[in-house]
C-alpha cells in the first residue's frame, strides 16, 4: 500500500471512529427527546472540520429542537474529549433535498413521491419520478404516474430523494 493510500485509509478509519463514538453519545439524547438520528458525519470542508448531526421527527424539526439536542451533546463531547482537533458542531434537520443514504430514509418515505437519478440509462432515461413502493438491500421499486411499477438496482442510483414541489 502506498503512503498516500495508507494516509487516506487512516483518515477514513479515524473519521468512522469519531462518527461511531459521537453516535453513541448522541443517541440517548435523541431518544429522550423523541427524535430520530437521520445521519451523523465528521467532514472536512475547506480548512474546517465539522461534526454534523441531522435529526428529524414527524412534522419536522425546529430550531428549538436542534438547540435541545445541541447543548447536552456538546457537553457530552467535551466530557468524552475524544476528538483531538478543532471542529464545529452542527445539529440540524436533514433538509428537503437530502439524498437517501440509509434504509431508514427509504422506510420513512415509503408511499411518498421520490425522484431518482441513475448512473446508467434504463429504457433510455436517467431520471424517474414515482411513488416509492418497496425496497430491499439491492433494489428500489417505484410506481410511475401511469400506474406501472419499475424496479431499479440500488447500485445504479446516483441519487434518490423525496420530490419537493414549490
N, C-alpha and C positions, 0 to 999 in steps of 0.2 A: 504494500500500500504506500503510495507516495505521501510525502509530508503534507501536501495540500489536502488530499483526501482524508488523512488521519485527523487533521485540524477540523475539517468540516464535520467529520464523524463525531469528534469530541464535543464540538459546539452543539450538534443535534442531541447528543446524549445529555448534555448539561441542560439544554432547553427543556427536554422531555422530563428530566428530573425536577426542575423548578416547577413546571406545569403540574406534575403529579403531586408534589408536596403542597403547592398552593391550592389545588383542588381539594385535598384532604382538609385543609384549614377552612376553606370557604363553605364546604357542603353543610356542616351543622348550622351555619348562619343562614344560608339559603333556605334550608328545610324548615327552620324555626319561623321564618317569615312567610312560608307557603309559596315560595318562588321556585323556579326551575333554573338550573345552570345550563344554559344553551351551549356555551363554549368558554374555554379559558385558554389564553395564548400568551406566550412570552416572546416578544418580537423586537427586532432592531429596525428602527426607521430613521434614516439619516444617522446622526451621531447619538440618538437617544434610544434607550431600551424602555419597553412598555410591558407591563403586566396588565392584561385586559380580561375582565370577566364580563360575559354577556349573560344577562338574566332576563327571565320572562315570566309572565303569569297570564291566565285568561283575562282578556280585556286590556292587556298591555301594561307596561312598566312606566312609572312616573319618575321625575327627578327625586322626589322624596323617597321612593322605593330604593333608588340607587344609593342615596345617602344612608339609608337604613342598613344597607349591606356594607358599604364602603368603610364606614367608621370602624365597626368591630373587626372587619377583615384587615384593615390597615394595622390595628392594634395587634392582632394575632401574627401578622407578618413581622412586625417589629419584635415581638417576643421570640418567635422562632428564629429569626435572623439568619436564614439560610441562603439569601441572595447576596453575593459578595460584591455587587456593583450597583451603582446608582440606577434607579429606574423610576418610571412614572406609573402610578396605579390608576387605572380607569375602570369604573363599573358602569355599564350602560345597557340599554336594550339592544337586541340583536339588529335592529334596523329593518326597514321594509325590503331592501334589495339584497339581503344577505343570502348567499347560496346555501343550500342544504349541505351539511357536512356529515351529520350523524344520523343513525336510524331514528332517533327521537325527532329530528327535523321532519323526516318523512311521516312518522306517526302523527305528529301534530298537524300535518297538512293533508291527511287522508280526506278525500271527498272535497278538497279545495282545488281551485284552478291554479295550475302551475305552468311555467314556461320552461322549456328545455332548449338548450343549445348543445349540438352534438359536435364531436370531433370529425366524424365521418358521416356523409350523407346517408339517409335512409329514405328510399323512394324519392330520390333526387332533392331532398330537403335536409337542411341542418337545423332548422328552428321549428319547434312544435309547441302548441298550447293545448291544454286539456285538463280534465278533472283527474286528479291523482286517485286511481282506483286501488292499486296494491303495489307492494314492493317486496323484494327479498334481498339477500346479500348480492345477487348477481343481476337482477332485472328490476325495471320500473314499468308499470303499466298505467297508461292514461286513457281516458275516454275522450275521443275527439268530438268536435262540435256536431258532426254528422251522426254521432252515436256509436261509431266503430271504436273498438279498443285496439290500442297499439302498444306493443311491448318493446322496450329498449334495453340493451345491455348497459349496466351501470358503468362499465369500463369505457363506453362511448360517450358518456355525459361530460361535456365540458362544464356546463352549469345547469343546475335545476334550482328554481326558486319560485316562491309564490308570485302569482301575477298581481300586479298593482295597477289600478286604473285611477286616473285623476280627472 
